[in-house]
Amino acid sequence: MLDQQLVDSLVEKGLTLASTAGGELERSCWMVVHEHHHGMKPTEYDIREIDEDLYLAVLKAAKESR
């Protein structure tokens, strides 16, 4: 079970990032989940694994809140 507070926090960050990144919601959500998981924003060619379930939950909630 995912922590809803964490999801909500990441959704807020993802939406903020998307608003300054030309509306790229999927990429923005991936970036905030990556930062949460690894402690830093991804570099250009960063292909490290992230928590797929967390990413999908953040993306779904972000799309629903638009």
Biopython code that builds the backbone (N, CA, C, O; Angstrom):
import numpy as np
from Bio.PDB.StructureBuilder import StructureBuilder

atoms = [
    (1, "MET", "N", (0.838, -1.187, 0.000)),
    (1, "MET", "CA", (0.000, 0.000, 0.000)),
    (1, "MET", "C", (0.879, 1.246, 0.000)),
    (1, "MET", "O", (1.827, 1.350, 0.779)),
    (2, "LEU", "N", (0.563, 2.165, -0.861)),
    (2, "LEU", "CA", (1.345, 3.391, -0.972)),
    (2, "LEU", "C", (0.883, 4.424, 0.054)),
    (2, "LEU", "O", (-0.299, 4.500, 0.391)),
    (3, "ASP", "N", (1.828, 5.208, 0.536)),
    (3, "ASP", "CA", (1.551, 6.285, 1.474)),
    (3, "ASP", "C", (0.881, 7.432, 0.717)),
    (3, "ASP", "O", (1.507, 8.073, -0.127)),
    (4, "GLN", "N", (-0.391, 7.686, 1.022)),
    (4, "GLN", "CA", (-1.146, 8.703, 0.289)),
    (4, "GLN", "C", (-0.560, 10.099, 0.478)),
    (4, "GLN", "O", (-0.607, 10.922, -0.436)),
    (5, "GLN", "N", (-0.011, 10.366, 1.655)),
    (5, "GLN", "CA", (0.625, 11.668, 1.889)),
    (5, "GLN", "C", (1.809, 11.861, 0.957)),
    (5, "GLN", "O", (2.010, 12.949, 0.418)),
    (6, "LEU", "N", (2.588, 10.814, 0.767)),
    (6, "LEU", "CA", (3.729, 10.867, -0.136)),
    (6, "LEU", "C", (3.254, 11.093, -1.571)),
    (6, "LEU", "O", (3.799, 11.934, -2.287)),
    (7, "VAL", "N", (2.249, 10.348, -1.980)),
    (7, "VAL", "CA", (1.710, 10.507, -3.337)),
    (7, "VAL", "C", (1.238, 11.938, -3.536)),
    (7, "VAL", "O", (1.568, 12.566, -4.543)),
    (8, "ASP", "N", (0.470, 12.461, -2.586)),
    (8, "ASP", "CA", (-0.049, 13.826, -2.699)),
    (8, "ASP", "C", (1.079, 14.853, -2.787)),
    (8, "ASP", "O", (1.006, 15.797, -3.574)),
    (9, "SER", "N", (2.106, 14.665, -1.986)),
    (9, "SER", "CA", (3.250, 15.575, -2.002)),
    (9, "SER", "C", (3.959, 15.543, -3.354)),
    (9, "SER", "O", (4.324, 16.588, -3.893)),
    (10, "LEU", "N", (4.150, 14.353, -3.894)),
    (10, "LEU", "CA", (4.824, 14.222, -5.180)),
    (10, "LEU", "C", (3.949, 14.748, -6.320)),
    (10, "LEU", "O", (4.464, 15.304, -7.290)),
    (11, "VAL", "N", (2.635, 14.576, -6.207)),
    (11, "VAL", "CA", (1.716, 15.125, -7.212)),
    (11, "VAL", "C", (1.851, 16.641, -7.250)),
    (11, "VAL", "O", (1.937, 17.236, -8.324)),
    (12, "GLU", "N", (1.869, 17.254, -6.091)),
    (12, "GLU", "CA", (2.002, 18.720, -6.018)),
    (12, "GLU", "C", (3.300, 19.180, -6.681)),
    (12, "GLU", "O", (3.309, 20.138, -7.454)),
    (13, "LYS", "N", (4.390, 18.488, -6.371)),
    (13, "LYS", "CA", (5.677, 18.828, -6.985)),
    (13, "LYS", "C", (5.651, 18.593, -8.492)),
    (13, "LYS", "O", (6.174, 19.399, -9.262)),
    (14, "GLY", "N", (5.043, 17.489, -8.905)),
    (14, "GLY", "CA", (4.973, 17.168, -10.330)),
    (14, "GLY", "C", (4.159, 18.184, -11.106)),
    (14, "GLY", "O", (4.540, 18.574, -12.210)),
    (15, "LEU", "N", (3.040, 18.618, -10.538)),
    (15, "LEU", "CA", (2.207, 19.619, -11.199)),
    (15, "LEU", "C", (2.923, 20.960, -11.295)),
    (15, "LEU", "O", (2.827, 21.648, -12.311)),
    (16, "THR", "N", (3.634, 21.328, -10.244)),
    (16, "THR", "CA", (4.403, 22.571, -10.265)),
    (16, "THR", "C", (5.483, 22.507, -11.334)),
    (16, "THR", "O", (5.659, 23.450, -12.104)),
    (17, "LEU", "N", (6.197, 21.404, -11.378)),
    (17, "LEU", "CA", (7.246, 21.236, -12.379)),
    (17, "LEU", "C", (6.661, 21.241, -13.785)),
    (17, "LEU", "O", (7.226, 21.861, -14.686)),
    (18, "ALA", "N", (5.540, 20.561, -13.984)),
    (18, "ALA", "CA", (4.910, 20.508, -15.305)),
    (18, "ALA", "C", (4.473, 21.890, -15.772)),
    (18, "ALA", "O", (4.527, 22.191, -16.964)),
    (19, "SER", "N", (4.038, 22.734, -14.832)),
    (19, "SER", "CA", (3.577, 24.068, -15.211)),
    (19, "SER", "C", (4.718, 24.934, -15.729)),
    (19, "SER", "O", (4.489, 25.873, -16.491)),
    (20, "THR", "N", (5.944, 24.622, -15.321)),
    (20, "THR", "CA", (7.106, 25.381, -15.802)),
    (20, "THR", "C", (7.857, 24.638, -16.905)),
    (20, "THR", "O", (8.823, 25.157, -17.464)),
    (21, "ALA", "N", (7.411, 23.427, -17.211)),
    (21, "ALA", "CA", (8.105, 22.603, -18.207)),
    (21, "ALA", "C", (7.230, 22.358, -19.430)),
    (21, "ALA", "O", (7.331, 21.313, -20.073)),
    (22, "GLY", "N", (6.388, 23.303, -19.744)),
    (22, "GLY", "CA", (5.563, 23.171, -20.938)),
    (22, "GLY", "C", (4.470, 22.126, -20.837)),
    (22, "GLY", "O", (3.993, 21.627, -21.856)),
    (23, "GLY", "N", (4.064, 21.787, -19.616)),
    (23, "GLY", "CA", (2.965, 20.849, -19.441)),
    (23, "GLY", "C", (3.319, 19.390, -19.614)),
    (23, "GLY", "O", (2.423, 18.566, -19.796)),
    (24, "GLU", "N", (4.584, 19.040, -19.564)),
    (24, "GLU", "CA", (5.012, 17.647, -19.718)),
    (24, "GLU", "C", (4.768, 16.878, -18.423)),
    (24, "GLU", "O", (5.692, 16.658, -17.639)),
    (25, "LEU", "N", (3.518, 16.472, -18.202)),
    (25, "LEU", "CA", (3.122, 15.862, -16.947)),
    (25, "LEU", "C", (3.807, 14.524, -16.688)),
    (25, "LEU", "O", (4.295, 14.287, -15.582)),
    (26, "GLU", "N", (3.853, 13.651, -17.682)),
    (26, "GLU", "CA", (4.468, 12.332, -17.484)),
    (26, "GLU", "C", (5.935, 12.467, -17.087)),
    (26, "GLU", "O", (6.399, 11.815, -16.151)),
    (27, "ARG", "N", (6.649, 13.309, -17.800)),
    (27, "ARG", "CA", (8.080, 13.507, -17.514)),
    (27, "ARG", "C", (8.271, 14.155, -16.146)),
    (27, "ARG", "O", (9.163, 13.770, -15.390)),
    (28, "SER", "N", (7.448, 15.122, -15.836)),
    (28, "SER", "CA", (7.559, 15.813, -14.548)),
    (28, "SER", "C", (7.289, 14.864, -13.382)),
    (28, "SER", "O", (7.994, 14.903, -12.373)),
    (29, "CYS", "N", (6.284, 14.022, -13.517)),
    (29, "CYS", "CA", (5.989, 13.048, -12.461)),
    (29, "CYS", "C", (7.133, 12.053, -12.320)),
    (29, "CYS", "O", (7.505, 11.687, -11.205)),
    (30, "TRP", "N", (7.686, 11.619, -13.432)),
    (30, "TRP", "CA", (8.824, 10.702, -13.383)),
    (30, "TRP", "C", (10.010, 11.358, -12.667)),
    (30, "TRP", "O", (10.693, 10.719, -11.867)),
    (31, "MET", "N", (10.241, 12.625, -12.963)),
    (31, "MET", "CA", (11.378, 13.330, -12.355)),
    (31, "MET", "C", (11.224, 13.471, -10.848)),
    (31, "MET", "O", (12.200, 13.296, -10.119)),
    (32, "VAL", "N", (10.022, 13.783, -10.357)),
    (32, "VAL", "CA", (9.855, 13.947, -8.909)),
    (32, "VAL", "C", (9.919, 12.598, -8.193)),
    (32, "VAL", "O", (10.411, 12.524, -7.068)),
    (33, "VAL", "N", (9.430, 11.536, -8.825)),
    (33, "VAL", "CA", (9.555, 10.201, -8.219)),
    (33, "VAL", "C", (11.026, 9.785, -8.207)),
    (33, "VAL", "O", (11.491, 9.201, -7.228)),
    (34, "HIS", "N", (11.754, 10.073, -9.268)),
    (34, "HIS", "CA", (13.188, 9.773, -9.329)),
    (34, "HIS", "C", (13.918, 10.518, -8.220)),
    (34, "HIS", "O", (14.742, 9.935, -7.516)),
    (35, "GLU", "N", (13.618, 11.806, -8.063)),
    (35, "GLU", "CA", (14.274, 12.603, -7.022)),
    (35, "GLU", "C", (13.957, 12.047, -5.638)),
    (35, "GLU", "O", (14.840, 11.987, -4.782)),
    (36, "HIS", "N", (12.715, 11.643, -5.407)),
    (36, "HIS", "CA", (12.342, 11.050, -4.126)),
    (36, "HIS", "C", (13.107, 9.753, -3.879)),
    (36, "HIS", "O", (13.613, 9.525, -2.780)),
    (37, "HIS", "N", (13.188, 8.916, -4.889)),
    (37, "HIS", "CA", (13.805, 7.592, -4.749)),
    (37, "HIS", "C", (15.329, 7.668, -4.604)),
    (37, "HIS", "O", (15.911, 6.964, -3.779)),
    (38, "HIS", "N", (15.970, 8.518, -5.400)),
    (38, "HIS", "CA", (17.430, 8.565, -5.432)),
    (38, "HIS", "C", (18.037, 9.767, -4.704)),
    (38, "HIS", "O", (19.255, 9.840, -4.541)),
    (39, "GLY", "N", (17.190, 10.715, -4.262)),
    (39, "GLY", "CA", (17.696, 11.857, -3.512)),
    (39, "GLY", "C", (18.256, 12.978, -4.367)),
    (39, "GLY", "O", (18.834, 13.930, -3.845)),
    (40, "MET", "N", (18.087, 12.872, -5.686)),
    (40, "MET", "CA", (18.574, 13.918, -6.584)),
    (40, "MET", "C", (17.815, 13.865, -7.897)),
    (40, "MET", "O", (17.294, 12.822, -8.292)),
    (41, "LYS", "N", (17.762, 15.010, -8.568)),
    (41, "LYS", "CA", (17.101, 15.043, -9.872)),
    (41, "LYS", "C", (17.915, 14.210, -10.866)),
    (41, "LYS", "O", (19.135, 14.109, -10.740)),
    (42, "PRO", "N", (17.246, 13.620, -11.843)),
    (42, "PRO", "CA", (17.982, 12.810, -12.822)),
    (42, "PRO", "C", (18.839, 13.674, -13.745)),
    (42, "PRO", "O", (18.512, 14.827, -14.029)),
    (43, "THR", "N", (19.925, 13.094, -14.197)),
    (43, "THR", "CA", (20.740, 13.748, -15.214)),
    (43, "THR", "C", (20.146, 13.403, -16.575)),
    (43, "THR", "O", (19.198, 12.622, -16.657)),
    (44, "GLU", "N", (20.680, 13.962, -17.615)),
    (44, "GLU", "CA", (20.109, 13.801, -18.954)),
    (44, "GLU", "C", (19.944, 12.339, -19.368)),
    (44, "GLU", "O", (18.928, 11.980, -19.962)),
    (45, "TYR", "N", (20.916, 11.503, -19.066)),
    (45, "TYR", "CA", (20.874, 10.106, -19.510)),
    (45, "TYR", "C", (20.708, 9.135, -18.348)),
    (45, "TYR", "O", (21.164, 7.994, -18.423)),
    (46, "ASP", "N", (20.066, 9.574, -17.286)),
    (46, "ASP", "CA", (19.894, 8.759, -16.087)),
    (46, "ASP", "C", (18.822, 7.700, -16.333)),
    (46, "ASP", "O", (17.672, 8.029, -16.624)),
    (47, "ILE", "N", (19.200, 6.441, -16.218)),
    (47, "ILE", "CA", (18.246, 5.357, -16.479)),
    (47, "ILE", "C", (18.056, 4.460, -15.252)),
    (47, "ILE", "O", (17.631, 3.311, -15.372)),
    (48, "ARG", "N", (18.376, 5.000, -14.072)),
    (48, "ARG", "CA", (18.194, 4.200, -12.861)),
    (48, "ARG", "C", (16.723, 3.882, -12.651)),
    (48, "ARG", "O", (15.835, 4.631, -13.060)),
    (49, "GLU", "N", (16.496, 2.760, -12.007)),
    (49, "GLU", "CA", (15.135, 2.299, -11.732)),
    (49, "GLU", "C", (14.437, 3.228, -10.741)),
    (49, "GLU", "O", (15.074, 3.824, -9.872)),
    (50, "ILE", "N", (13.119, 3.340, -10.888)),
    (50, "ILE", "CA", (12.294, 4.022, -9.905)),
    (50, "ILE", "C", (11.178, 3.063, -9.511)),
    (50, "ILE", "O", (11.006, 2.010, -10.126)),
    (51, "ASP", "N", (10.428, 3.433, -8.490)),
    (51, "ASP", "CA", (9.296, 2.629, -8.043)),
    (51, "ASP", "C", (8.146, 2.845, -9.033)),
    (51, "ASP", "O", (7.488, 3.885, -9.021)),
    (52, "GLU", "N", (7.921, 1.861, -9.875)),
    (52, "GLU", "CA", (6.911, 1.969, -10.936)),
    (52, "GLU", "C", (5.501, 2.187, -10.379)),
    (52, "GLU", "O", (4.730, 2.974, -10.929)),
    (53, "ASP", "N", (5.168, 1.496, -9.294)),
    (53, "ASP", "CA", (3.840, 1.651, -8.693)),
    (53, "ASP", "C", (3.641, 3.074, -8.168)),
    (53, "ASP", "O", (2.570, 3.660, -8.321)),
    (54, "LEU", "N", (4.684, 3.616, -7.551)),
    (54, "LEU", "CA", (4.612, 4.987, -7.050)),
    (54, "LEU", "C", (4.470, 5.965, -8.210)),
    (54, "LEU", "O", (3.655, 6.886, -8.148)),
    (55, "TYR", "N", (5.248, 5.776, -9.254)),
    (55, "TYR", "CA", (5.157, 6.652, -10.430)),
    (55, "TYR", "C", (3.745, 6.632, -11.022)),
    (55, "TYR", "O", (3.178, 7.684, -11.316)),
    (56, "LEU", "N", (3.187, 5.447, -11.195)),
    (56, "LEU", "CA", (1.851, 5.331, -11.791)),
    (56, "LEU", "C", (0.781, 5.958, -10.893)),
    (56, "LEU", "O", (-0.167, 6.565, -11.391)),
    (57, "ALA", "N", (0.928, 5.814, -9.588)),
    (57, "ALA", "CA", (-0.031, 6.421, -8.662)),
    (57, "ALA", "C", (0.060, 7.949, -8.705)),
    (57, "ALA", "O", (-0.960, 8.638, -8.679)),
    (58, "VAL", "N", (1.279, 8.468, -8.770)),
    (58, "VAL", "CA", (1.482, 9.921, -8.855)),
    (58, "VAL", "C", (0.932, 10.448, -10.162)),
    (58, "VAL", "O", (0.240, 11.466, -10.178)),
    (59, "LEU", "N", (1.227, 9.773, -11.258)),
    (59, "LEU", "CA", (0.753, 10.216, -12.566)),
    (59, "LEU", "C", (-0.782, 10.202, -12.631)),
    (59, "LEU", "O", (-1.396, 11.149, -13.124)),
    (60, "LYS", "N", (-1.385, 9.137, -12.135)),
    (60, "LYS", "CA", (-2.849, 9.028, -12.148)),
    (60, "LYS", "C", (-3.476, 10.147, -11.339)),
    (60, "LYS", "O", (-4.412, 10.799, -11.801)),
    (61, "ALA", "N", (-2.969, 10.374, -10.134)),
    (61, "ALA", "CA", (-3.518, 11.420, -9.278)),
    (61, "ALA", "C", (-3.294, 12.810, -9.880)),
    (61, "ALA", "O", (-4.152, 13.685, -9.756)),
    (62, "ALA", "N", (-2.159, 13.013, -10.523)),
    (62, "ALA", "CA", (-1.877, 14.302, -11.151)),
    (62, "ALA", "C", (-2.833, 14.557, -12.305)),
    (62, "ALA", "O", (-3.327, 15.672, -12.470)),
    (63, "LYS", "N", (-3.093, 13.534, -13.101)),
    (63, "LYS", "CA", (-4.030, 13.687, -14.221)),
    (63, "LYS", "C", (-5.441, 13.979, -13.723)),
    (63, "LYS", "O", (-6.168, 14.774, -14.319)),
    (64, "GLU", "N", (-5.821, 13.327, -12.625)),
    (64, "GLU", "CA", (-7.164, 13.530, -12.066)),
    (64, "GLU", "C", (-7.328, 14.917, -11.446)),
    (64, "GLU", "O", (-8.443, 15.434, -11.376)),
    (65, "SER", "N", (-6.249, 15.510, -11.006)),
    (65, "SER", "CA", (-6.349, 16.803, -10.328)),
    (65, "SER", "C", (-6.261, 17.994, -11.273)),
    (65, "SER", "O", (-6.430, 19.137, -10.848)),
    (66, "ARG", "N", (-6.002, 17.738, -12.532)),
    (66, "ARG", "CA", (-5.887, 18.837, -13.514)),
    (66, "ARG", "C", (-7.207, 19.460, -13.788)),
    (66, "ARG", "O", (-7.295, 20.394, -14.585)),
]
sb = StructureBuilder()
sb.init_structure("model")
sb.init_model(0)
sb.init_chain("A")
sb.init_seg("    ")
for serial, (resi, resn, name, xyz) in enumerate(atoms, 1):
    if name == "N":
        sb.init_residue(resn, " ", resi, " ")
    sb.init_atom(name, np.array(xyz, "f"), 0.0, 1.0, " ", f" {name:<3s}", serial, name[0])
structure = sb.get_structure()
